[in-house]
Amino acid sequence: MARRRQSRRAAPADARDDAVAGEFPIDTGTARITTDADGQGWLLEVNGVQSSHVAADPTRLDFEYMRWIAAVVADRHGEDRAGADPGMRVLHLGAAGCALPRHLAAVDPSSRHVAVEVDAALAQLVRDRFDIPRAPIVRIRVGDARAVTESLTPDSRDVVVVDVFAGATTPPHLTTVEFVDAVHRVLRPGGLAVMNIADTRDLRYARRQIATFAARFDELMLVADPAMLKGRRYGNVVLAASDEPMTASAALTRGLLVDAVPATTRDTAQTRDFLAGARPFTDADPAGDRPAPSITI
């Protein structure tokens, strides 16, 4: 799925510097960084698959699903939310170019982020080439996303973002109830889990993946292009899950509707209806047997 962009601003001079760009060997193959069409940032491809857009302005997110995730996080933990606590702790499973950790750190300087990347050479490349805030603001930890999650202290994170792809699919061991158990365990009471789910128009995989989270979390919310949820196109669905109510605020609803790629939300009841009896993935029955959808992640 080729992601549409949001409107452009004048580019800082250093965003046009091709010193960042190039093709680089990494542990899992090859990474390619190119300056984007208007010189305001860079595109990161991993083994020929578009992985990240990193803008010179860290508050700008070009991939629509990342904007949707950021909006959901802000709606729940943003500084303008009544009673919001400073120092949000976020675990990002799937670091790639660290666009989302950069964004959240820029809009909430008190937040702290751990971004997990399985490819050590890619993690170092991203550190070297992009302006990623240093620890303790953004830590890049090399390791398998599930193994790292299972090793973390219980009740230690406010948000866990799952955005892990190998090629065009999420690795099977990151699709199961047992993995979601580990995510649930590291979240503080009322914490937020968010997953980027890519699927084709039949949505069979998306329904099973959502059912997997529904087996462990009480409250659910979907964010997607309405056409995607109606099976008219392929693309991304953002799933948010918590044990506390996941009702979209009026501000979130308005913000999603005026996005460059307008999106809508479905609440817990609507999401459970959407599942249509789909069964969860388990370690004994993971998502590995599905064909890779013909989309660019």
GUNUGU-487940 format. One record per residue (C-alpha): residue number from 1; residue in one letter; chain; x, y, z. Coordinates in Angstrom, 1 decimal, decimal comma, always signed. Layout:
N
{filo = NUM&gulo = A&vexke = A&xx = X&yy = Y&zz = Z};
...
//
This chain:
297
{filo = 1&gulo = M&vexke = A&xx = +0,0&yy = +0,0&zz = +0,0};
{filo = 2&gulo = A&vexke = A&xx = +1,6&yy = +3,3&zz = -1,1};
{filo = 3&gulo = R&vexke = A&xx = +0,9&yy = +5,7&zz = +1,7};
{filo = 4&gulo = R&vexke = A&xx = -0,4&yy = +9,2&zz = +0,9};
{filo = 5&gulo = R&vexke = A&xx = +1,3&yy = +12,2&zz = +2,3};
{filo = 6&gulo = Q&vexke = A&xx = +0,1&yy = +15,1&zz = +4,3};
{filo = 7&gulo = S&vexke = A&xx = +0,5&yy = +18,7&zz = +3,1};
{filo = 8&gulo = R&vexke = A&xx = +4,0&yy = +20,1&zz = +2,8};
{filo = 9&gulo = R&vexke = A&xx = +5,9&yy = +22,9&zz = +4,4};
{filo = 10&gulo = A&vexke = A&xx = +9,1&yy = +24,7&zz = +3,3};
{filo = 11&gulo = A&vexke = A&xx = +12,0&yy = +22,3&zz = +3,9};
{filo = 12&gulo = P&vexke = A&xx = +14,9&yy = +23,2&zz = +6,2};
{filo = 13&gulo = A&vexke = A&xx = +18,2&yy = +23,4&zz = +4,2};
{filo = 14&gulo = D&vexke = A&xx = +19,7&yy = +20,4&zz = +6,0};
{filo = 15&gulo = A&vexke = A&xx = +16,8&yy = +18,2&zz = +4,9};
{filo = 16&gulo = R&vexke = A&xx = +18,1&yy = +18,4&zz = +1,3};
{filo = 17&gulo = D&vexke = A&xx = +21,5&yy = +17,1&zz = +2,3};
{filo = 18&gulo = D&vexke = A&xx = +22,0&yy = +13,8&zz = +0,5};
{filo = 19&gulo = A&vexke = A&xx = +24,8&yy = +12,9&zz = +2,9};
{filo = 20&gulo = V&vexke = A&xx = +22,2&yy = +10,8&zz = +4,8};
{filo = 21&gulo = A&vexke = A&xx = +21,2&yy = +8,8&zz = +1,7};
{filo = 22&gulo = G&vexke = A&xx = +22,8&yy = +5,7&zz = +0,3};
{filo = 23&gulo = E&vexke = A&xx = +22,6&yy = +1,9&zz = +0,2};
{filo = 24&gulo = F&vexke = A&xx = +23,9&yy = +0,0&zz = +3,2};
{filo = 25&gulo = P&vexke = A&xx = +24,5&yy = -3,6&zz = +4,2};
{filo = 26&gulo = I&vexke = A&xx = +22,6&yy = -4,7&zz = +7,3};
{filo = 27&gulo = D&vexke = A&xx = +22,3&yy = -7,9&zz = +9,2};
{filo = 28&gulo = T&vexke = A&xx = +19,1&yy = -9,0&zz = +7,5};
{filo = 29&gulo = G&vexke = A&xx = +20,1&yy = -7,8&zz = +4,0};
{filo = 30&gulo = T&vexke = A&xx = +20,2&yy = -4,3&zz = +2,6};
{filo = 31&gulo = A&vexke = A&xx = +18,8&yy = -0,9&zz = +3,7};
{filo = 32&gulo = R&vexke = A&xx = +18,4&yy = +2,0&zz = +1,3};
{filo = 33&gulo = I&vexke = A&xx = +17,9&yy = +5,6&zz = +2,3};
{filo = 34&gulo = T&vexke = A&xx = +16,7&yy = +8,2&zz = -0,3};
{filo = 35&gulo = T&vexke = A&xx = +15,8&yy = +11,8&zz = +0,0};
{filo = 36&gulo = D&vexke = A&xx = +12,1&yy = +12,2&zz = -0,4};
{filo = 37&gulo = A&vexke = A&xx = +10,6&yy = +14,0&zz = -3,4};
{filo = 38&gulo = D&vexke = A&xx = +10,3&yy = +17,4&zz = -1,8};
{filo = 39&gulo = G&vexke = A&xx = +13,6&yy = +17,3&zz = +0,2};
{filo = 40&gulo = Q&vexke = A&xx = +11,9&yy = +17,5&zz = +3,6};
{filo = 41&gulo = G&vexke = A&xx = +12,9&yy = +14,0&zz = +4,8};
{filo = 42&gulo = W&vexke = A&xx = +14,1&yy = +10,5&zz = +3,9};
{filo = 43&gulo = L&vexke = A&xx = +12,6&yy = +7,2&zz = +3,0};
{filo = 44&gulo = L&vexke = A&xx = +14,0&yy = +4,1&zz = +4,5};
{filo = 45&gulo = E&vexke = A&xx = +13,6&yy = +0,8&zz = +2,6};
{filo = 46&gulo = V&vexke = A&xx = +14,6&yy = -2,5&zz = +4,1};
{filo = 47&gulo = N&vexke = A&xx = +15,2&yy = -5,3&zz = +1,6};
{filo = 48&gulo = G&vexke = A&xx = +13,3&yy = -3,5&zz = -1,0};
{filo = 49&gulo = V&vexke = A&xx = +10,2&yy = -2,8&zz = +1,2};
{filo = 50&gulo = Q&vexke = A&xx = +9,3&yy = +0,7&zz = +2,3};
{filo = 51&gulo = S&vexke = A&xx = +9,8&yy = +0,8&zz = +6,0};
{filo = 52&gulo = S&vexke = A&xx = +9,9&yy = +4,4&zz = +7,4};
{filo = 53&gulo = H&vexke = A&xx = +9,7&yy = +8,0&zz = +6,5};
{filo = 54&gulo = V&vexke = A&xx = +11,8&yy = +10,2&zz = +8,7};
{filo = 55&gulo = A&vexke = A&xx = +11,1&yy = +13,9&zz = +8,4};
{filo = 56&gulo = A&vexke = A&xx = +13,6&yy = +16,7&zz = +9,2};
{filo = 57&gulo = D&vexke = A&xx = +10,8&yy = +18,0&zz = +11,4};
{filo = 58&gulo = P&vexke = A&xx = +10,2&yy = +15,3&zz = +14,0};
{filo = 59&gulo = T&vexke = A&xx = +6,6&yy = +16,3&zz = +14,7};
{filo = 60&gulo = R&vexke = A&xx = +5,7&yy = +15,5&zz = +11,1};
{filo = 61&gulo = L&vexke = A&xx = +4,5&yy = +12,0&zz = +10,3};
{filo = 62&gulo = D&vexke = A&xx = +4,0&yy = +11,1&zz = +6,6};
{filo = 63&gulo = F&vexke = A&xx = +2,6&yy = +7,6&zz = +7,0};
{filo = 64&gulo = E&vexke = A&xx = -1,1&yy = +7,9&zz = +7,8};
{filo = 65&gulo = Y&vexke = A&xx = -1,3&yy = +4,9&zz = +10,2};
{filo = 66&gulo = M&vexke = A&xx = +1,5&yy = +6,5&zz = +12,3};
{filo = 67&gulo = R&vexke = A&xx = -0,5&yy = +9,7&zz = +12,5};
{filo = 68&gulo = W&vexke = A&xx = -3,5&yy = +7,7&zz = +13,6};
{filo = 69&gulo = I&vexke = A&xx = -1,4&yy = +5,9&zz = +16,3};
{filo = 70&gulo = A&vexke = A&xx = +0,0&yy = +9,3&zz = +17,5};
{filo = 71&gulo = A&vexke = A&xx = -3,5&yy = +10,7&zz = +17,7};
{filo = 72&gulo = V&vexke = A&xx = -4,8&yy = +7,8&zz = +19,8};
{filo = 73&gulo = V&vexke = A&xx = -1,8&yy = +8,0&zz = +22,2};
{filo = 74&gulo = A&vexke = A&xx = -2,3&yy = +11,8&zz = +22,5};
{filo = 75&gulo = D&vexke = A&xx = -6,0&yy = +11,3&zz = +23,2};
{filo = 76&gulo = R&vexke = A&xx = -5,2&yy = +9,0&zz = +26,1};
{filo = 77&gulo = H&vexke = A&xx = -2,0&yy = +10,4&zz = +27,4};
{filo = 78&gulo = G&vexke = A&xx = -1,6&yy = +13,9&zz = +25,9};
{filo = 79&gulo = E&vexke = A&xx = -0,7&yy = +16,9&zz = +28,0};
{filo = 80&gulo = D&vexke = A&xx = -4,1&yy = +18,5&zz = +27,3};
{filo = 81&gulo = R&vexke = A&xx = -5,9&yy = +15,6&zz = +28,8};
{filo = 82&gulo = A&vexke = A&xx = -7,3&yy = +16,3&zz = +32,2};
{filo = 83&gulo = G&vexke = A&xx = -5,2&yy = +14,6&zz = +34,9};
{filo = 84&gulo = A&vexke = A&xx = -2,5&yy = +13,5&zz = +32,5};
{filo = 85&gulo = D&vexke = A&xx = +0,6&yy = +12,4&zz = +34,1};
{filo = 86&gulo = P&vexke = A&xx = +4,0&yy = +13,5&zz = +32,9};
{filo = 87&gulo = G&vexke = A&xx = +6,7&yy = +11,0&zz = +31,9};
{filo = 88&gulo = M&vexke = A&xx = +4,8&yy = +8,6&zz = +29,7};
{filo = 89&gulo = R&vexke = A&xx = +6,8&yy = +5,4&zz = +29,2};
{filo = 90&gulo = V&vexke = A&xx = +6,4&yy = +3,8&zz = +25,7};
{filo = 91&gulo = L&vexke = A&xx = +7,7&yy = +0,5&zz = +24,3};
{filo = 92&gulo = H&vexke = A&xx = +8,0&yy = +0,5&zz = +20,5};
{filo = 93&gulo = L&vexke = A&xx = +8,2&yy = -3,0&zz = +19,1};
{filo = 94&gulo = G&vexke = A&xx = +9,7&yy = -2,5&zz = +15,6};
{filo = 95&gulo = A&vexke = A&xx = +12,1&yy = +0,5&zz = +15,6};
{filo = 96&gulo = A&vexke = A&xx = +13,0&yy = +0,9&zz = +11,9};
{filo = 97&gulo = G&vexke = A&xx = +13,6&yy = +4,6&zz = +11,4};
{filo = 98&gulo = C&vexke = A&xx = +12,2&yy = +5,6&zz = +14,8};
{filo = 99&gulo = A&vexke = A&xx = +9,8&yy = +8,1&zz = +13,3};
{filo = 100&gulo = L&vexke = A&xx = +7,1&yy = +7,5&zz = +15,9};
{filo = 101&gulo = P&vexke = A&xx = +9,5&yy = +7,6&zz = +19,0};
{filo = 102&gulo = R&vexke = A&xx = +11,0&yy = +10,9&zz = +17,5};
{filo = 103&gulo = H&vexke = A&xx = +7,5&yy = +12,3&zz = +17,1};
{filo = 104&gulo = L&vexke = A&xx = +6,2&yy = +11,4&zz = +20,5};
{filo = 105&gulo = A&vexke = A&xx = +9,4&yy = +12,6&zz = +22,2};
{filo = 106&gulo = A&vexke = A&xx = +9,1&yy = +15,9&zz = +20,4};
{filo = 107&gulo = V&vexke = A&xx = +5,5&yy = +16,6&zz = +21,3};
{filo = 108&gulo = D&vexke = A&xx = +6,0&yy = +15,3&zz = +24,9};
{filo = 109&gulo = P&vexke = A&xx = +9,6&yy = +15,9&zz = +26,0};
{filo = 110&gulo = S&vexke = A&xx = +8,9&yy = +14,3&zz = +29,4};
{filo = 111&gulo = S&vexke = A&xx = +8,1&yy = +10,9&zz = +27,7};
{filo = 112&gulo = R&vexke = A&xx = +10,6&yy = +8,1&zz = +27,5};
{filo = 113&gulo = H&vexke = A&xx = +10,9&yy = +5,5&zz = +24,8};
{filo = 114&gulo = V&vexke = A&xx = +12,5&yy = +2,1&zz = +24,2};
{filo = 115&gulo = A&vexke = A&xx = +12,5&yy = +1,1&zz = +20,5};
{filo = 116&gulo = V&vexke = A&xx = +13,2&yy = -2,6&zz = +19,8};
{filo = 117&gulo = E&vexke = A&xx = +14,9&yy = -3,6&zz = +16,6};
{filo = 118&gulo = V&vexke = A&xx = +16,0&yy = -7,1&zz = +15,7};
{filo = 119&gulo = D&vexke = A&xx = +18,7&yy = -5,9&zz = +13,2};
{filo = 120&gulo = A&vexke = A&xx = +21,7&yy = -4,5&zz = +15,0};
{filo = 121&gulo = A&vexke = A&xx = +23,3&yy = -3,0&zz = +11,9};
{filo = 122&gulo = L&vexke = A&xx = +20,0&yy = -1,3&zz = +11,0};
{filo = 123&gulo = A&vexke = A&xx = +19,7&yy = +0,1&zz = +14,5};
{filo = 124&gulo = Q&vexke = A&xx = +23,2&yy = +1,6&zz = +14,3};
{filo = 125&gulo = L&vexke = A&xx = +22,5&yy = +2,9&zz = +10,8};
{filo = 126&gulo = V&vexke = A&xx = +19,4&yy = +4,7&zz = +12,1};
{filo = 127&gulo = R&vexke = A&xx = +21,3&yy = +6,2&zz = +15,0};
{filo = 128&gulo = D&vexke = A&xx = +24,1&yy = +7,3&zz = +12,7};
{filo = 129&gulo = R&vexke = A&xx = +22,0&yy = +8,8&zz = +9,9};
{filo = 130&gulo = F&vexke = A&xx = +19,0&yy = +10,3&zz = +11,6};
{filo = 131&gulo = D&vexke = A&xx = +18,5&yy = +12,8&zz = +14,4};
{filo = 132&gulo = I&vexke = A&xx = +17,2&yy = +10,4&zz = +17,0};
{filo = 133&gulo = P&vexke = A&xx = +17,1&yy = +11,8&zz = +20,6};
{filo = 134&gulo = R&vexke = A&xx = +19,7&yy = +10,1&zz = +22,8};
{filo = 135&gulo = A&vexke = A&xx = +19,0&yy = +8,0&zz = +25,9};
{filo = 136&gulo = P&vexke = A&xx = +17,2&yy = +8,2&zz = +28,2};
{filo = 137&gulo = I&vexke = A&xx = +14,7&yy = +9,9&zz = +25,9};
{filo = 138&gulo = V&vexke = A&xx = +14,9&yy = +7,3&zz = +23,1};
{filo = 139&gulo = R&vexke = A&xx = +16,8&yy = +4,0&zz = +23,7};
{filo = 140&gulo = I&vexke = A&xx = +17,2&yy = +1,6&zz = +20,8};
{filo = 141&gulo = R&vexke = A&xx = +17,4&yy = -1,9&zz = +22,1};
{filo = 142&gulo = V&vexke = A&xx = +18,6&yy = -4,7&zz = +19,8};
{filo = 143&gulo = G&vexke = A&xx = +16,7&yy = -7,9&zz = +20,2};
{filo = 144&gulo = D&vexke = A&xx = +13,6&yy = -10,0&zz = +19,2};
{filo = 145&gulo = A&vexke = A&xx = +10,5&yy = -8,0&zz = +20,0};
{filo = 146&gulo = R&vexke = A&xx = +8,8&yy = -10,9&zz = +21,9};
{filo = 147&gulo = A&vexke = A&xx = +11,9&yy = -11,9&zz = +23,9};
{filo = 148&gulo = V&vexke = A&xx = +12,5&yy = -8,3&zz = +24,9};
{filo = 149&gulo = T&vexke = A&xx = +8,9&yy = -7,9&zz = +25,9};
{filo = 150&gulo = E&vexke = A&xx = +8,9&yy = -11,1&zz = +28,0};
{filo = 151&gulo = S&vexke = A&xx = +12,1&yy = -9,9&zz = +29,8};
{filo = 152&gulo = L&vexke = A&xx = +10,7&yy = -6,5&zz = +30,9};
{filo = 153&gulo = T&vexke = A&xx = +9,4&yy = -5,6&zz = +34,4};
{filo = 154&gulo = P&vexke = A&xx = +5,6&yy = -6,1&zz = +34,8};
{filo = 155&gulo = D&vexke = A&xx = +3,5&yy = -2,9&zz = +35,0};
{filo = 156&gulo = S&vexke = A&xx = +6,3&yy = -0,8&zz = +33,7};
{filo = 157&gulo = R&vexke = A&xx = +4,9&yy = +0,8&zz = +30,5};
{filo = 158&gulo = D&vexke = A&xx = +2,0&yy = +3,1&zz = +29,8};
{filo = 159&gulo = V&vexke = A&xx = +1,9&yy = +2,3&zz = +26,0};
{filo = 160&gulo = V&vexke = A&xx = +3,2&yy = -0,6&zz = +23,9};
{filo = 161&gulo = V&vexke = A&xx = +3,2&yy = +0,0&zz = +20,1};
{filo = 162&gulo = V&vexke = A&xx = +3,4&yy = -3,2&zz = +17,9};
{filo = 163&gulo = D&vexke = A&xx = +4,6&yy = -2,3&zz = +14,4};
{filo = 164&gulo = V&vexke = A&xx = +6,9&yy = -5,2&zz = +13,4};
{filo = 165&gulo = F&vexke = A&xx = +7,2&yy = -6,5&zz = +9,8};
{filo = 166&gulo = A&vexke = A&xx = +9,5&yy = -8,9&zz = +8,1};
{filo = 167&gulo = G&vexke = A&xx = +8,9&yy = -8,1&zz = +4,5};
{filo = 168&gulo = A&vexke = A&xx = +5,1&yy = -7,5&zz = +4,2};
{filo = 169&gulo = T&vexke = A&xx = +4,0&yy = -9,6&zz = +7,2};
{filo = 170&gulo = T&vexke = A&xx = +4,3&yy = -9,6&zz = +10,9};
{filo = 171&gulo = P&vexke = A&xx = +6,4&yy = -12,4&zz = +12,2};
{filo = 172&gulo = P&vexke = A&xx = +4,1&yy = -15,3&zz = +13,3};
{filo = 173&gulo = H&vexke = A&xx = +5,4&yy = -15,4&zz = +16,9};
{filo = 174&gulo = L&vexke = A&xx = +4,2&yy = -11,7&zz = +17,3};
{filo = 175&gulo = T&vexke = A&xx = +0,6&yy = -12,5&zz = +16,3};
{filo = 176&gulo = T&vexke = A&xx = -0,5&yy = -14,9&zz = +19,1};
{filo = 177&gulo = V&vexke = A&xx = -2,4&yy = -14,8&zz = +22,4};
{filo = 178&gulo = E&vexke = A&xx = +0,8&yy = -15,8&zz = +24,2};
{filo = 179&gulo = F&vexke = A&xx = +2,6&yy = -12,7&zz = +22,8};
{filo = 180&gulo = V&vexke = A&xx = -0,3&yy = -10,5&zz = +23,7};
{filo = 181&gulo = D&vexke = A&xx = -0,1&yy = -11,9&zz = +27,2};
{filo = 182&gulo = A&vexke = A&xx = +3,4&yy = -10,6&zz = +27,4};
{filo = 183&gulo = V&vexke = A&xx = +2,3&yy = -7,2&zz = +26,2};
{filo = 184&gulo = H&vexke = A&xx = -0,5&yy = -7,1&zz = +28,7};
{filo = 185&gulo = R&vexke = A&xx = +1,8&yy = -8,1&zz = +31,5};
{filo = 186&gulo = V&vexke = A&xx = +4,3&yy = -5,2&zz = +30,9};
{filo = 187&gulo = L&vexke = A&xx = +1,5&yy = -2,6&zz = +30,8};
{filo = 188&gulo = R&vexke = A&xx = +0,5&yy = -0,6&zz = +33,8};
{filo = 189&gulo = P&vexke = A&xx = -3,2&yy = -0,9&zz = +34,9};
{filo = 190&gulo = G&vexke = A&xx = -5,2&yy = +0,8&zz = +32,2};
{filo = 191&gulo = G&vexke = A&xx = -2,2&yy = +0,9&zz = +29,9};
{filo = 192&gulo = L&vexke = A&xx = -2,6&yy = +1,1&zz = +26,1};
{filo = 193&gulo = A&vexke = A&xx = -1,6&yy = -1,4&zz = +23,5};
{filo = 194&gulo = V&vexke = A&xx = -1,6&yy = -0,3&zz = +19,9};
{filo = 195&gulo = M&vexke = A&xx = -0,9&yy = -2,5&zz = +16,8};
{filo = 196&gulo = N&vexke = A&xx = -0,6&yy = -1,7&zz = +13,1};
{filo = 197&gulo = I&vexke = A&xx = -2,3&yy = -4,4&zz = +11,2};
{filo = 198&gulo = A&vexke = A&xx = -1,9&yy = -4,6&zz = +7,4};
{filo = 199&gulo = D&vexke = A&xx = -4,3&yy = -6,8&zz = +5,4};
{filo = 200&gulo = T&vexke = A&xx = -5,9&yy = -7,4&zz = +2,0};
{filo = 201&gulo = R&vexke = A&xx = -9,6&yy = -6,6&zz = +1,3};
{filo = 202&gulo = D&vexke = A&xx = -11,0&yy = -9,8&zz = +2,8};
{filo = 203&gulo = L&vexke = A&xx = -9,8&yy = -8,7&zz = +6,3};
{filo = 204&gulo = R&vexke = A&xx = -9,6&yy = -12,3&zz = +7,5};
{filo = 205&gulo = Y&vexke = A&xx = -6,2&yy = -11,8&zz = +9,0};
{filo = 206&gulo = A&vexke = A&xx = -7,1&yy = -8,5&zz = +10,6};
{filo = 207&gulo = R&vexke = A&xx = -10,2&yy = -10,1&zz = +12,2};
{filo = 208&gulo = R&vexke = A&xx = -8,1&yy = -12,9&zz = +13,7};
{filo = 209&gulo = Q&vexke = A&xx = -5,4&yy = -10,5&zz = +14,9};
{filo = 210&gulo = I&vexke = A&xx = -8,0&yy = -8,3&zz = +16,6};
{filo = 211&gulo = A&vexke = A&xx = -9,7&yy = -11,4&zz = +18,1};
{filo = 212&gulo = T&vexke = A&xx = -6,3&yy = -12,3&zz = +19,6};
{filo = 213&gulo = F&vexke = A&xx = -6,1&yy = -9,0&zz = +21,4};
{filo = 214&gulo = A&vexke = A&xx = -9,8&yy = -9,3&zz = +22,4};
{filo = 215&gulo = A&vexke = A&xx = -9,0&yy = -12,5&zz = +24,2};
{filo = 216&gulo = R&vexke = A&xx = -6,8&yy = -10,6&zz = +26,7};
{filo = 217&gulo = F&vexke = A&xx = -8,1&yy = -7,0&zz = +26,7};
{filo = 218&gulo = D&vexke = A&xx = -11,5&yy = -5,8&zz = +27,8};
{filo = 219&gulo = E&vexke = A&xx = -11,7&yy = -2,7&zz = +25,7};
{filo = 220&gulo = L&vexke = A&xx = -10,9&yy = -2,2&zz = +22,0};
{filo = 221&gulo = M&vexke = A&xx = -11,0&yy = +0,5&zz = +19,4};
{filo = 222&gulo = L&vexke = A&xx = -10,3&yy = +0,4&zz = +15,6};
{filo = 223&gulo = V&vexke = A&xx = -9,0&yy = +3,3&zz = +13,5};
{filo = 224&gulo = A&vexke = A&xx = -9,0&yy = +3,0&zz = +9,7};
{filo = 225&gulo = D&vexke = A&xx = -10,1&yy = +4,4&zz = +6,4};
{filo = 226&gulo = P&vexke = A&xx = -13,8&yy = +3,6&zz = +6,2};
{filo = 227&gulo = A&vexke = A&xx = -13,3&yy = +2,0&zz = +2,8};
{filo = 228&gulo = M&vexke = A&xx = -10,8&yy = -0,4&zz = +4,4};
{filo = 229&gulo = L&vexke = A&xx = -13,2&yy = -1,6&zz = +7,1};
{filo = 230&gulo = K&vexke = A&xx = -15,9&yy = -2,1&zz = +4,3};
{filo = 231&gulo = G&vexke = A&xx = -13,5&yy = -4,4&zz = +2,4};
{filo = 232&gulo = R&vexke = A&xx = -13,1&yy = -2,0&zz = -0,5};
{filo = 233&gulo = R&vexke = A&xx = -9,3&yy = -1,6&zz = -0,4};
{filo = 234&gulo = Y&vexke = A&xx = -6,3&yy = -3,1&zz = +1,2};
{filo = 235&gulo = G&vexke = A&xx = -4,2&yy = -1,2&zz = +3,7};
{filo = 236&gulo = N&vexke = A&xx = -3,7&yy = -0,6&zz = +7,4};
{filo = 237&gulo = V&vexke = A&xx = -6,0&yy = -0,9&zz = +10,4};
{filo = 238&gulo = V&vexke = A&xx = -4,8&yy = +0,5&zz = +13,8};
{filo = 239&gulo = L&vexke = A&xx = -6,0&yy = -1,5&zz = +16,8};
{filo = 240&gulo = A&vexke = A&xx = -6,0&yy = +0,0&zz = +20,3};
{filo = 241&gulo = A&vexke = A&xx = -6,6&yy = -2,1&zz = +23,3};
{filo = 242&gulo = S&vexke = A&xx = -6,9&yy = -1,5&zz = +27,1};
{filo = 243&gulo = D&vexke = A&xx = -8,6&yy = -2,7&zz = +30,2};
{filo = 244&gulo = E&vexke = A&xx = -10,1&yy = +0,8&zz = +30,6};
{filo = 245&gulo = P&vexke = A&xx = -12,8&yy = +2,3&zz = +28,3};
{filo = 246&gulo = M&vexke = A&xx = -11,5&yy = +3,1&zz = +24,8};
{filo = 247&gulo = T&vexke = A&xx = -14,1&yy = +5,7&zz = +23,8};
{filo = 248&gulo = A&vexke = A&xx = -12,8&yy = +8,2&zz = +21,2};
{filo = 249&gulo = S&vexke = A&xx = -13,1&yy = +11,8&zz = +22,3};
{filo = 250&gulo = A&vexke = A&xx = -14,7&yy = +14,4&zz = +20,1};
{filo = 251&gulo = A&vexke = A&xx = -11,3&yy = +15,9&zz = +19,5};
{filo = 252&gulo = L&vexke = A&xx = -9,9&yy = +12,6&zz = +18,3};
{filo = 253&gulo = T&vexke = A&xx = -12,9&yy = +12,0&zz = +16,1};
{filo = 254&gulo = R&vexke = A&xx = -12,5&yy = +15,4&zz = +14,5};
{filo = 255&gulo = G&vexke = A&xx = -8,8&yy = +15,1&zz = +14,1};
{filo = 256&gulo = L&vexke = A&xx = -9,0&yy = +11,8&zz = +12,3};
{filo = 257&gulo = L&vexke = A&xx = -11,7&yy = +13,1&zz = +10,0};
{filo = 258&gulo = V&vexke = A&xx = -9,6&yy = +16,0&zz = +8,8};
{filo = 259&gulo = D&vexke = A&xx = -6,5&yy = +14,0&zz = +8,4};
{filo = 260&gulo = A&vexke = A&xx = -5,0&yy = +13,9&zz = +4,9};
{filo = 261&gulo = V&vexke = A&xx = -6,3&yy = +10,3&zz = +4,8};
{filo = 262&gulo = P&vexke = A&xx = -9,6&yy = +10,6&zz = +6,8};
{filo = 263&gulo = A&vexke = A&xx = -10,2&yy = +7,8&zz = +9,3};
{filo = 264&gulo = T&vexke = A&xx = -13,0&yy = +6,6&zz = +11,5};
{filo = 265&gulo = T&vexke = A&xx = -13,2&yy = +4,8&zz = +14,8};
{filo = 266&gulo = R&vexke = A&xx = -15,1&yy = +1,8&zz = +16,0};
{filo = 267&gulo = D&vexke = A&xx = -15,7&yy = +1,3&zz = +19,7};
{filo = 268&gulo = T&vexke = A&xx = -15,5&yy = -1,9&zz = +21,7};
{filo = 269&gulo = A&vexke = A&xx = -19,0&yy = -3,2&zz = +20,8};
{filo = 270&gulo = Q&vexke = A&xx = -18,6&yy = -2,4&zz = +17,2};
{filo = 271&gulo = T&vexke = A&xx = -15,1&yy = -4,0&zz = +17,1};
{filo = 272&gulo = R&vexke = A&xx = -16,4&yy = -7,2&zz = +18,7};
{filo = 273&gulo = D&vexke = A&xx = -19,2&yy = -7,3&zz = +16,1};
{filo = 274&gulo = F&vexke = A&xx = -16,5&yy = -6,8&zz = +13,4};
{filo = 275&gulo = L&vexke = A&xx = -14,7&yy = -9,9&zz = +14,5};
{filo = 276&gulo = A&vexke = A&xx = -17,6&yy = -12,1&zz = +13,2};
{filo = 277&gulo = G&vexke = A&xx = -16,6&yy = -15,2&zz = +15,2};
{filo = 278&gulo = A&vexke = A&xx = -12,9&yy = -15,0&zz = +14,2};
{filo = 279&gulo = R&vexke = A&xx = -10,7&yy = -17,2&zz = +16,4};
{filo = 280&gulo = P&vexke = A&xx = -7,5&yy = -15,9&zz = +18,0};
{filo = 281&gulo = F&vexke = A&xx = -4,0&yy = -16,9&zz = +16,9};
{filo = 282&gulo = T&vexke = A&xx = -2,0&yy = -19,0&zz = +19,3};
{filo = 283&gulo = D&vexke = A&xx = +1,5&yy = -20,3&zz = +19,4};
{filo = 284&gulo = A&vexke = A&xx = +0,1&yy = -23,6&zz = +18,2};
{filo = 285&gulo = D&vexke = A&xx = -1,8&yy = -21,9&zz = +15,4};
{filo = 286&gulo = P&vexke = A&xx = +0,0&yy = -18,6&zz = +14,5};
{filo = 287&gulo = A&vexke = A&xx = -0,5&yy = -16,4&zz = +11,5};
{filo = 288&gulo = G&vexke = A&xx = +2,4&yy = -17,9&zz = +9,6};
{filo = 289&gulo = D&vexke = A&xx = +0,4&yy = -19,9&zz = +7,0};
{filo = 290&gulo = R&vexke = A&xx = -1,3&yy = -16,8&zz = +5,5};
{filo = 291&gulo = P&vexke = A&xx = +0,0&yy = -15,5&zz = +2,1};
{filo = 292&gulo = A&vexke = A&xx = +1,9&yy = -12,3&zz = +2,2};
{filo = 293&gulo = P&vexke = A&xx = -0,5&yy = -9,5&zz = +1,0};
{filo = 294&gulo = S&vexke = A&xx = +0,7&yy = -7,7&zz = -2,0};
{filo = 295&gulo = I&vexke = A&xx = +1,2&yy = -4,3&zz = -0,3};
{filo = 296&gulo = T&vexke = A&xx = +4,0&yy = -2,1&zz = +0,8};
{filo = 297&gulo = I&vexke = A&xx = +4,3&yy = -1,8&zz = +4,5};
//
